[in-house]
Amino acid sequence: MSESSPIIEVKNLKKFFGETNRIFKRKREIVRAVDGVSFTINRGETFGLVGESGSGKSTIGRSVLRLDSITSGEVLYHGQNLHELTKKEVQKLRPKIQFIFQDPYSSLNPRIRVGDAIGEALLEHGLCSKNEVREKVLEVMEICGLSVQHIDRYPHEFSGGQRQRIGIARAIILQPEFIVADEPVSALDVSIQAQIINLFSDLQKENEITFLFISHDLSVVEHLCSRIGVLYLGSMMELTSRDKLYEKPLHPYTKALLSAVPIPDPTLKRERIILKGDVPDPANPPKGCKFHTRCPFATDICRSKVPEFREVEPDHFVACHLV
């Protein structure tokens, strides 16, 4: 990984959604999907975002690429604030910043052949002529483990793993610098997951692609990511390197997530931490620390004061009063 300046800087990102109550239309509920999240991603690294469903992971991913607007904060790409650029300026950057969707089938047009779906962005951005598209598509399909005869087939003729490879091929054919991968292996069988993870690793090594990898599966993140951020109810709870997170987690929420990761060796035992209660309503988050309603170690200060997200060790940031 390069020690140069970050390729992506997210500063105090907030994304709120306003919902109108269907019964009492005058009442509006503000859903704090992302509530003041900050992190950086260096060139050539894979940065992981993990957390339960509804923690704001996908919203951050879409906001980073300006697929969604934001309420406040900054998303800097090489120092440029993406949310201050014009549509034309963002359009010019699109080949360099790509998105791999969680559901590969819904992201593909069922009426368009796979070869055309993979190559259409090349023509849209004027990166090659019509005569050159097929050759480039076949080249990237081979990289992604797809056969030559697949080029003229339709999305419904492929398995889930093959469709995910198509989504990856469609993203990397533009030779992007940065890719957001939103739960790219969550719906796949374990054996197919391993193939896709290996493909990501190879792409990063060979092409120095920078990834924001979004997942709820800490066992998958461990194999891919060099640094990991743990989200809970739209806020960052812990952020550090992979090794520190797995060897010495500091936040109670991180410890609970890691305790659920299966251990391959049946002779080894790990204390299972089961969180009580449900995730609070993001439209009405708890006062103080958002995790205190489920934390077995919560004290009075946890219930009344929001913890500062601070560096407690070199390159180890935590938002917890108990650390």
C-alpha positions as a printed Julia matrix, in Angstrom:
323×3 Matrix{Float64}:
   0.0     0.0     0.0
   1.29    3.44   -0.91
   2.09    5.96    1.81
   0.88    8.86   -0.35
  -2.04   11.1     0.51
  -5.47    9.43    0.8
  -7.42    8.86   -2.39
 -10.72    9.2    -0.47
 -11.4    11.39    2.58
 -14.81   11.28    4.25
 -15.26   14.1     6.76
 -18.18   14.25    9.23
 -20.56   12.72    6.68
 -24.25   12.97    7.52
 -27.21   11.63    5.57
 -30.7    12.09    6.99
 -33.94   10.93    5.4
 -37.23   12.68    6.08
 -40.28   10.42    6.32
 -43.89   11.55    6.41
 -46.08    9.66    8.84
 -48.86    8.06    6.76
 -51.49    8.42    9.5
 -50.62   11.89   10.78
 -49.22   13.56    7.68
 -48.19   16.68    9.57
 -45.59   14.74   11.54
 -42.17   14.21    9.95
 -39.62   11.73   11.23
 -35.96   12.32   10.47
 -34.03    9.08    9.99
 -30.33    9.55   10.81
 -28.96    6.93    8.42
 -25.39    8.27    8.66
 -24.55   10.55   11.56
 -21.12   12.17   11.44
 -18.83    9.46   10.0
 -15.19   10.18    9.1
 -12.47    7.98    7.58
  -9.8     7.94    4.87
  -8.83    5.36    2.25
  -5.27    5.22    0.95
  -4.27    4.32   -2.58
  -4.14    0.59   -3.23
  -5.78   -0.55    0.01
  -9.08   -2.25    0.73
 -10.96   -0.46    3.49
 -13.78   -2.45    5.11
 -17.05   -1.18    6.55
 -18.9    -3.68    8.76
 -22.01   -3.63   10.91
 -25.5    -5.02   11.27
 -28.22   -4.42    8.68
 -29.43   -0.84    8.93
 -26.15    0.52   10.27
 -25.69    2.85    7.27
 -23.01    0.94    5.34
 -24.69    1.03    1.91
 -25.77    4.65    2.38
 -22.15    5.62    2.99
 -21.05    3.68   -0.09
 -23.59    5.4    -2.32
 -22.82    8.8    -0.81
 -19.08    8.38   -1.36
 -19.69    7.94   -5.11
 -22.37   10.65   -5.18
 -25.09    8.2    -6.14
 -27.0     9.75   -3.22
 -26.98   13.34   -2.02
 -25.76   14.09    1.5
 -27.14   16.24    4.32
 -23.74   17.65    5.35
 -20.05   16.84    5.45
 -17.47   16.29    2.73
 -16.37   13.47    0.44
 -12.99   14.31   -1.09
 -11.58   12.41   -4.06
  -7.97   13.5    -4.59
  -8.86   16.64   -2.65
 -11.94   17.45   -4.75
 -15.27   17.58   -2.94
 -17.47   15.33   -5.1
 -20.67   16.9    -3.77
 -19.59   20.37   -4.91
 -18.8    19.35   -8.5
 -21.22   19.92  -11.36
 -22.94   16.96  -13.03
 -20.62   17.28  -16.04
 -17.54   17.25  -13.81
 -18.79   14.17  -11.96
 -19.59   12.47  -15.27
 -15.96   12.88  -16.34
 -14.85   11.17  -13.12
 -17.25    8.21  -13.4
 -14.81    5.91  -15.26
 -12.4     6.27  -12.32
 -14.94    5.62   -9.55
 -17.17    2.57   -9.9
 -19.81    0.67   -7.89
 -20.42   -3.09   -7.58
 -23.99   -3.69   -6.47
 -25.16   -6.11   -3.81
 -27.75   -7.77   -6.08
 -26.09   -8.44   -9.45
 -29.33   -9.6   -11.11
 -31.33   -6.43  -10.4
 -28.41   -4.28  -11.59
 -28.43   -5.96  -15.02
 -30.97   -5.22  -17.75
 -32.65   -8.59  -18.53
 -33.15   -7.56  -22.16
 -29.51   -6.72  -22.85
 -26.89   -9.33  -23.65
 -24.09   -9.59  -21.11
 -21.41   -8.52  -23.57
 -23.34   -5.33  -24.37
 -23.95   -4.65  -20.66
 -20.24   -4.93  -19.87
 -19.13   -2.8   -22.8
 -21.78   -0.08  -22.89
 -19.89    2.2   -20.46
 -16.86    2.2   -22.78
 -19.01    3.62  -25.58
 -20.88    6.0   -23.26
 -17.62    7.61  -22.12
 -16.02    7.47  -25.58
 -13.13    5.3   -24.4
 -13.07    3.11  -27.52
 -14.8     2.61  -30.86
 -17.58    0.1   -31.57
 -15.12   -2.11  -33.42
 -12.87   -2.35  -30.34
 -15.55   -3.02  -27.72
 -15.98   -6.75  -28.28
 -12.25   -7.43  -27.95
 -12.02   -5.46  -24.69
 -15.14   -7.16  -23.31
 -13.73  -10.62  -24.04
 -10.46   -9.63  -22.36
 -12.11   -8.48  -19.14
 -14.49  -11.46  -19.11
 -11.48  -13.78  -19.16
  -9.94  -11.88  -16.25
 -13.18  -12.35  -14.28
 -13.4   -16.07  -15.03
 -16.17  -15.93  -17.64
 -16.09  -18.0   -20.84
 -16.05  -16.6   -24.36
 -19.44  -18.19  -25.2
 -21.05  -16.18  -22.38
 -20.79  -12.88  -24.25
 -24.08  -13.25  -26.16
 -26.16  -14.69  -23.33
 -28.73  -12.9   -21.19
 -28.52  -12.36  -17.39
 -31.13  -15.02  -16.53
 -28.91  -17.7   -18.09
 -26.23  -17.28  -15.41
 -25.81  -18.44  -11.82
 -25.49  -15.98   -8.94
 -21.71  -16.27   -8.86
 -21.45  -15.74  -12.62
 -23.71  -12.67  -12.43
 -21.5   -11.23   -9.7
 -18.49  -11.74  -11.98
 -20.39   -9.87  -14.7
 -20.93   -6.98  -12.29
 -17.23   -6.94  -11.46
 -16.3    -7.08  -15.17
 -18.62   -4.17  -15.9
 -16.86   -2.11  -13.21
 -13.23   -2.93  -14.01
 -13.49   -2.63  -17.81
 -13.22    1.14  -17.35
  -9.91    0.66  -15.5
 -11.15    2.49  -12.41
  -8.97    3.8    -9.63
 -11.55    3.31   -6.87
 -14.41    0.81   -6.47
 -17.16    0.6    -3.86
 -18.22   -3.06   -3.45
 -21.53   -3.27   -1.59
 -22.01   -6.74   -0.05
 -20.72   -8.38   -3.25
 -20.6   -11.92   -1.82
 -23.44  -11.93    0.73
 -25.88  -13.87   -1.5
 -23.36  -16.42   -2.77
 -22.43  -19.94   -1.68
 -19.28  -20.28    0.41
 -17.26  -21.85   -2.43
 -18.29  -19.07   -4.82
 -17.53  -16.47   -2.14
 -13.96  -17.73   -1.99
 -13.6   -17.39   -5.78
 -14.9   -13.81   -5.77
 -12.67  -12.86   -2.8
  -9.64  -14.26   -4.61
 -10.65  -12.32   -7.72
 -10.78   -9.08   -5.72
  -7.33   -9.8    -4.26
  -5.86  -10.46   -7.7
  -7.39   -7.3    -9.15
  -5.96   -5.21   -6.35
  -2.47   -6.67   -6.7
  -2.35   -6.47  -10.5
  -4.13   -3.16  -11.09
  -3.65   -1.34   -7.73
  -7.38   -0.73   -7.47
  -8.53    0.88   -4.22
 -11.64   -0.69   -2.65
 -14.29    0.3    -0.14
 -15.6    -3.14    0.79
 -18.98   -3.18    2.55
 -20.05   -6.31    4.41
 -21.74   -7.65    7.53
 -19.52  -10.74    7.48
 -16.35  -10.21    9.52
 -14.84  -13.5     8.34
 -14.93  -12.25    4.72
 -13.58   -8.82    5.65
 -10.63  -10.41    7.47
  -9.31  -11.92    4.22
  -9.58   -8.76    2.12
  -9.23   -5.58    4.16
  -6.18   -3.88    5.6
  -8.21   -1.45    7.74
 -11.74   -1.82    9.06
 -14.4     0.55   10.38
 -17.24   -0.79   12.57
 -20.6     0.98   12.22
 -23.59    0.99   14.54
 -26.77    2.95   13.9
 -25.06    5.39   11.52
 -22.03    6.11   13.73
 -18.47    4.79   13.69
 -17.76    2.75   16.81
 -14.22    1.58   16.08
 -11.64    2.01   13.31
  -8.22    0.39   13.11
  -6.07   -2.06   11.18
  -7.32   -5.58   10.55
  -4.74   -7.15   12.85
  -5.53   -4.86   15.78
  -9.27   -5.29   15.34
  -9.14   -9.09   15.38
  -6.44   -9.41   18.04
  -7.46   -6.61   20.39
 -10.99   -5.24   19.8
 -11.8    -2.44   22.24
 -15.46   -1.56   21.71
 -18.08   -3.9    23.27
 -20.01   -3.94   19.98
 -16.93   -5.04   18.02
 -16.26   -7.77   20.57
 -19.83   -9.04   20.18
 -19.55   -9.12   16.37
 -16.24  -10.96   16.48
 -17.57  -13.52   18.95
 -20.07  -14.63   16.29
 -17.4   -15.41   13.67
 -17.1   -19.22   13.25
 -13.78  -20.8    14.24
 -12.52  -23.48   11.79
 -10.8   -25.46   14.55
 -13.45  -27.29   16.67
 -10.98  -27.7    19.55
 -10.8   -23.95   20.06
 -13.49  -22.2    22.05
 -14.55  -18.57   22.12
 -16.91  -16.89   24.53
 -20.09  -16.03   22.64
 -21.41  -12.55   23.4
 -25.14  -12.34   22.68
 -26.53   -8.82   22.51
 -29.93   -8.36   24.08
 -32.71   -6.3    22.54
 -33.09   -4.91   19.04
 -31.3    -2.17   17.16
 -32.97    1.15   18.14
 -35.07    3.16   15.7
 -32.73    5.47   13.71
 -35.54    8.04   13.69
 -35.37    8.12   17.48
 -31.83    7.09   18.51
 -30.96    6.76   22.22
 -29.4     9.69   24.03
 -25.73    9.42   24.9
 -23.97    6.43   23.37
 -26.22    4.83   20.75
 -25.08    1.37   21.85
 -25.84    1.77   25.56
 -29.31    0.14   25.3
 -27.65   -3.16   24.34
 -24.28   -2.83   26.05
 -23.83   -5.05   29.14
 -21.22   -2.62   30.55
 -23.16    0.66   30.15
 -22.86    3.23   32.95
 -24.63    6.5    33.69
 -22.25    8.51   31.52
 -23.01    6.17   28.58
 -26.7     7.03   28.89
 -26.2    10.79   29.06
 -23.13   11.76   27.02
 -22.15   10.99   23.42
 -18.65    9.43   23.44
 -15.92   11.16   21.46
 -14.49    9.23   18.54
 -10.84    9.44   19.53
  -7.46    7.81   18.96
  -6.76    5.7    22.05
  -3.72    3.95   20.54
  -1.68    4.69   17.41
  -4.08    4.25   14.46
  -6.79    2.81   16.72
  -9.91    4.97   17.07
 -12.84    4.16   19.36
 -16.06    5.88   20.44
 -16.56    4.48   23.94
 -16.52    5.93   27.49
 -15.2     2.65   28.87
 -11.97    2.62   26.85
